[in-house]
């Protein structure tokens, strides 16, 4: 007897249903989480997979995670095989298996319907403390063994019953016991939500039609990618850049990428990138491939969701001995540092193959400011958050200002009101950083200034990147500014710091952080004078830079001085 299949309408219903299901899962995670980095910052991602671990539905959060979660499900299947039962939950965080740092814990659970596995739910979230040498995130690790508890695929709930020994192990290896278990239970809640929601559509259309619809979704995604790559001109494109350092030394770290298009194939090769480094910026191959998928997706069919049929045209080659192919005992705490630059390099290569979509580089790094105290009398607390910056200009549009970097996607900084309520820190300034965006016909977006003052003695750490390879401009556009930080002590002494391992600071210390801006696109002299005036009025460009970069003179009352303003590029061309 022939099995029933899904028609086009049913396929579309299933496509949108699985995305809706993933969104419900993520909502359950955010509403149940104990730590602000998840329920406010959204440092998480969830996904719904088929029974083989292929992506079906995803939700907003950190997009970098989504392209690698399927690998975690497949690792669980590889280890446990047929020994998977209703109600089971597995977790893992090994940097060399899932690619990220140990704080990112992935929970995986099977989804059963009428006694058979029809899929998997997965939820990855950042745990605030995993037992590293420093609370929160350590800036000074040189080995994975400095970075906390490391787990391969591990069953932590068996047939809906928590395995107490594993819960005990987790709580003994974290400084924040209740928060850790609370966040784990929130991830489990997300998976249970996915199973309940998936059961709703299966009860209506049956598992055979559902699987047929999934196969259709995968094939459609594959075909769309093939058509998109075929439309591009064959060729090889190469870009390279340098990270400031690896966090423990002071030598620049090379990142290189070549992209080759051959018919319907796209080959990405990282040959030429640095070998593994001593500091903590090494990254597992799974997460490197996920980043390249993300950069690919921003340019190739960005309006279609990622599925198990996506990226069939894409091949990633990473040398065995490479910082982007981390092996034990390489430190990986700041694995995402090189990924921001790598994304810009790939998008720049794709911009040559797709000039109508070319964009200048963005500020590129997560720009992390961390504060914590382990004082039991005053209360233990940890705050770790990324900071927004400027994106690159492109034809027809300025770059976005104060937007989180590509790697973090939906991640959000904590609102000042929430920050000041939860932590003994006052946010004294949160503003656009004037003149930080690169000048251009379409200027780069601005970075931000975010200042924190300690209201009690506490520890602080900083991790800011891309001061050497700042966001580059295109077609005559100028580079954006790099980051710049001041640590101002209560006595007025000022210390410059970009990367700083956790240190103790006295009450009253002020941390002024400034993130980088995006690159500009096109000749700045082609920018209309009235647009430069609006920039000055809005505070993104100063009067001095309006004249120096754009040739537009602005008067004290914020109007255009037509006599002193230099001719626009278009006027010169017409003359």
N, C-alpha and C positions, 0 to 999 in steps of 0.2 A: 504494500500500500504506500502510495506517494505521500510524503510528509507535506503538510500545508506550508505555504510560503507567504512572505509579506509583499503586498502590493506597494506601489510608490507612496500612497497616502499613509499607510500604516508605518512605512519606513520613516517618514517625516515625523509622525506622532512619536515614535520611539526615539528618534534623534533628539527631539526637544524634551522628551520626558526624562531621558537619562541626564541631560544637563540640569534640568529642574531638580532632579533627585540629588545631584551633587551639590547644588546650591543649598538645599535643605540640610544636607549633611554638614556643610560648612557652617550654616547658621546654628546648628545644634552644638558644634564644637565651640564657636565663639561665645555662645550664651552659657556654656557650661564650664569654660576654662577658669582656672584660678588666677593665672598670671596675666598682667596687663599687656605683656608683649604679644599675647595671643588675642585676648578679647578687645584690646584697643589697637595694638600695632598690626594685628592680622598676620603675624609671622607663622603662616601655616598654609597648607593646601590639602585638598581632599580629591579623591577620584573614585570613580566606579569602573570596574574592569569586568571583562567576560571571564569565563572559567579558566581561560588559558593565560590570563594576566595582560590582555590587550586593552588599551584605553577605550572607554566608551563615553564617559561623562566626566567633566572636570568643573571646578568652580574657581572663582577669583581668590586671590591670596598671593602667595609668592610664585610667579609663573616658572621660575627656575626649577622649582620642585616637581612640577607636574610632569615634565618630560622624563623624569627619572623614577617616579613612583612605580611605574609598571615593572621596572627591574627588581624592585623590592618584592613585589608579588611573585614574580618568577623565581626569586631566591627561596621564598617560602615553599613554593611548589617543589622546587628541586630538593630541598632538605626533607620535607615531610611527606611528599608524594600522596599516597592514599590514606595516610594517617592524619586526616583533617576531618573534623566533626562539627556539627552544628554548635554554635556558641563559642568556638575556639577564637582566641585572639593571640596574635604573634607580634612581637616588636623586634626592631633592629636599629642600629645606628652606626655600624662599622663604617668608617670613612672610606675604606678601600672597596667596600661592597656597594654602598649607596652613594658615595662620592662627596658627601658634605662633611661638616664637622660633627663631633659627637653630640652636640646639643640638639641636633635635629633628629628626633626620634620618630620613626615611622611605625604606625600600628596597622596591622592587616588582619582582616577577618573574612571568612568565607560567607557567602550568601546562598542559603539553601532555599529550594522551593520543591515541595512534594518529595522530599528525601534525597534530592540530588543537588550538587553544586551548580549554580547557574552564573556565578560571578564572585567577585571579591570587592569589598570596600576597603579603602586605605585612607589614612589620615596622618599627615606628617605635621609636627608642631615643634617649635623651639622650646626646649625645657631650660629654665633659667639657670639651673646649676646641675652639673653632672659629675661633680667631684674632682675638678681639675685642680692644678696647683694654686690657682687664684679663683675666687668666687666669680660667678658670671662667666666672662670670657677672658682668657689669659692672652696677653699680647706678647709674651716672651717665651712661648713653648718652642722647643727644638726637637721634640719627639712626640709621637702619638701617646706615649705613656705619661706625658705631662698633662694630657688633655681630658682625662676622666675615664669613667666606666665605658667600656667598649663591648658591644653585643652583636653577635651574628644573629640570624633568624632564631628567635627564642619564643616558645609557647609560654605565655604568661597567664592565660585563662584557658581552662580545659572544660569543654562542654558547659560553658556559662559559669563555672566555678573558678574563682581566682586561685592561682597556685601560690600559697602563702610564702613559700620559701623564696620565690622570685620577688614578691612584693617586699619582703624583708631585705633582700639583697639591694633593691633599689633605694630604699629609705636609708640604708647604712652607707650609701655612696653619694649622698647629696646633703647639702647644708640646709635645703628647704624641703623638708620631708612632706608636709601637708600639701604644699603647692605642687610638688612633683606628682604625687598620687592623684591630686585633683585634676591636673592636666591630662594624665594618663586616662582617667575615667571619662574625661570630656572627649578624648579621641575614641574611646570605646562607644560612647553615646552616639557619636557621628556614624560609626559603622553600623550600629543597631538601627539607626534612622534609615540608612541606606537599604538595609535588608527589608525593613517594613515598607518603604516606599516602592522598592522593586517588586515586592509581592503584589502590589496593587495592580500593576499593569500585566503581570504574568497571569493573574486570575482572570483577566479580561481577554487576553489574546493567546495564552498558552506559551509554553517554552519553545516549541518548534517555530512558531511564527516570530517570536522574539529573537531567536538565534538567526533566523533568515534575515530579519531587519538589520541585525548587527552586521552580518556579512555584507549586506548592501551598503551600509554606512562606510565600512572599511574600504570597499571597492570604489565607491564614489570619491573618497578622500584620495586614494591612490591615483585615480585617473586625473583628478584635478591637478595634482602635483606634477604628473607626467606632462600634461598639456602646458603648464606654466613653465617648466624647465625647457621643453622643446622650443618654446617661443623666444628663448634667449639666445644670443649669439655665442657660438663656441669660442672658448678662449681661456687663458689662465691669468689670474690677477693675484698680486702679492702685496701685503702690507706688514709692517712691523712697528713696534713701539717699545717703550721701556717703563717698567714700574720703578718707583723711587728706590725701593730696596726690599729686602725680604723680612724686615721687622727686627732683625738682630744685627745685621751688617749694614754697610752704607754704600754697597755697590748696586748700580742699576740692574734690573732683571729683565732680560729680553723676552718679548712675546712676539711670535711670528706666525703668520697664517698665509697659506696660498689656497686659492679657490679655482678649480678647473671645471668648466662646463663642457660636456661631451654628449651631444644629443639630448637624451632624457636623463642623463646622470649628472650629479653635482658631487665633486670630490673635494673634501676639505682636508688639508694636510697641515699639521702643526710642526713639521720638521723645521728646525732652526730656533725653536723656542728653548728657553733655558732648561738645563738639567734640573733634577730635584735640588732644592735649596735647603739650607739649614733652618731658616725661619719657617713660620707656619702658613705660608701662602701656597703650599702644594695642594693639588686638587685631584680627587679620584676620577678615573676615566669616565665613569657613568655620568657624573655630574658635568664634566666637560662636554660630553656629547649632548647632554640636555641643554646646556647653554647655547651650543651651536644650533640646536633645533629651534630654540627660542629666537635667536637672531635670524635664522632662516624664515621663521613664521612671521616676523615683523614685515618681511618683504614679499613673501610668497603666500598668496591666498590668506591674508591676515584676518579676513572676515569669516573664515570657517574654523570651527572648533577642531582641536587636535583629537585624533582618534587612532586606533590601532592600524589604520591604513595610511596614516601620514608618514612622511619622511622615507618612503620606499625608494625615492630617487636619490637619496642623500647617503654618501659614504664618508665616514670620519676616520682619518688615519692619525694616530697619536704614537710617536716613538715610544719604545719601551722605557727608555731612560729620559724622562721628561717631567717637568713640574706638574703637567696636566695629566699625568698617569701615575699618581702617587702609589707607592708600595711601602710596606712596613720597613722601618719605623718612622717614615716621614711625617712631620707635623702638618696638620691640616686645619687648624682652628680658623684661619682667615682664608680659606679656600676660594672665596668669592672675589678676592682682591684682583687676581689676574683675569677673572671672567668678565669684569666690566670692560677692561681694555680689549679683551678678545672679541667681545660683542661688537665694539666700535670698529675693530679691524675688519670683521666679516661684513658688517653692514656697509662699510666703505668699499670693499671689493664688489659686493652686490650692486652698489650704487653705480659702478662702472658698467656693469652688465645691464643695469636698469636705470639709465640716467634720469628718466622722468621721476624716479622715486629717490634719487640721491639726497642724502642729508648729512650735514656736518656732525661732528662727534659731540657726545654729551659728556657731562662732568665725570661720570663713569664709576665712582666708588661709592660704597655704602656710607662712608664718613661717620664712623661710630663714636659716640660719646657715652661712656659708661661710668656709673657712680654706684657705690655700695657701702654697706657697713655690716659687719658681723657682730656688733656689740649686742650681747644678749639682754642687757639691762634696758637699752634704748629701743631695741627691736631690730631684727635682721631684715635687710631689704636690699634689693638689687634692681638697678635700672640700666638697661642696655637698649639703645635705639639708634637707628640710622638717621641721617639727615638729608633733606632734599637738596637739589641743586639745579643747574641750568642744562637744558637740552639744546641740540644744534638746530640752526635755521635750515630751511629748505625752500625750494621754489614756491613762492606764493604765501609763505608763512614764516613768522619769527619763531624761534625756539621757545618752548615752554619754560617758564620760570618756576622755581620752587616746586619741582616735581621729583618724586623719588626715582632712583636710577632704574635702568632696564632690568637688572638682575632681580630687584625686589618687587617690581610690579605694583600690587595692591597694598604693599606695606605702608603703614601710616605712622608718623611720629605721634607721640602722646600730646593731646591738647595741653596747654599750659595749666589750665584749671585742674585737670586730672593729675598732671605731674606734681603740682604743688600740694594737692590733697593727699597723694599717696606717699610722697617722699619729702624729706627735709631739705628741699632744694627750691630756690626761687628762679623762675624763668624771667630774666630781666629784659630781654630783648628777643624778638623773633620778627625779622624784617628781611626785605630783599636787599641783596648786596649790590649797591650801585656800581656800574661800570664793569661788572664781572663777566657779562656776556660779550663774546667776540663781536666786533663791528662788522657790518655787512649790509648789502641791500636788504637782506632779511637777517636781522641781528640774532645772535645767540641769546638764549634765556639766561636769566640771572640766577646766581646762587643765593644762599641765605646767610644771614647772621643770626646765630642762636646762642644766647648767653645764659649761663647757669651760675648761681651763687649758692655756695654751701651754707646752710643754716645751722649746721653742726659739724664737728669733725667727721671726716669720711674719706674713703678711698676714691680715686678717680683714675680713669684710663682713657686714652684716645687712640683712634686709628683712622687717619686721614691720608688719602693717596692721590695720585695723579698730579703732583706738583712739577714733575719733569716732562711727562708727555701729557700736556693739558689738552683740553678738547680742541681739536684742530678745525680750522675753517675750510671751506671749499670755494672754488671759482673766484678767488680774490678776497674771500671773507677772512677775517682775522681770528686767531685763536682766543678761546676764553681764558680767563684767569684761573690759576690753580688755587687750592685751599690754603688757608692761613689761620693759625690759631694763636691766641695769647692766654697764658695763665697768669693772672694778676693776684699776687699775694696781698694779704691784709695791709702790709706795710707799703704797698705800692710797687714793689719789685715786679717786673714783667719777664716772663720766660716764654720763649717760642717753642711750641711742641706740635708735631704732626702725629708721630707715633710714640706712645708713652705707655709702658707697662704700669699696672696698678701701683699707685703710691698714696701714702697718707697725706692729707692736706688739712690745714686748720679751718675752723669755722670762719666764714667771711671770704674765702678764696673765690675769685670770679674766673670762670672759664668762658672766653669769648671765641666761639668757633665760626669759621667762615668757609663755606663750601664753594666749589668752583662753578664757573659759568660754561655755557655751551658755545660751540664755534659758530661764527657767522657764515653766511652764504652770499657770495657775490660782492662786487665792489661797493664799499661803504659810500662812495660818492654818488652812487646811483639811488641811494635811499632818499625819497622825497623829503624836503626840508620840514614840511608840516608833520611828518611822522617822527622825525628827530625831535621836534618841539614837544610832541606828545610824550615821547620817552623822557624828556627832561622834566616835564610837568608831573609825570607819574613816578619819577624817582629811579628809573632803570638806567639812565644815562645822565652824567653830570654836565653842567654847562661847559666846563673845560674840555671834556672829552667830546662833546658835541662838535666843538670847533676842531680839536686836534684830529679826531678820527673821521668825522663826517663833513667837515668844512662848513658847518652851520653855526652862525653866530647867534647866541640867545641873549637878549637884553635882561636887565635886572627885573623888569616886570614880566618876564617870561613871554616874550614875543620874539619874532624873527627879525634880526637886523639885516635887512636885505642888502645894504651896501657892503657889509663885511662878509656876508655869506658867499662862499665860493660857488662857481657854477656847478650844477649837477651834471653827472656823466651824460644823461640824456640830452641836456642842453648843449654840451660840448660836441656830442655826436651830430646833433642837428646843425650846429654852426659849421 
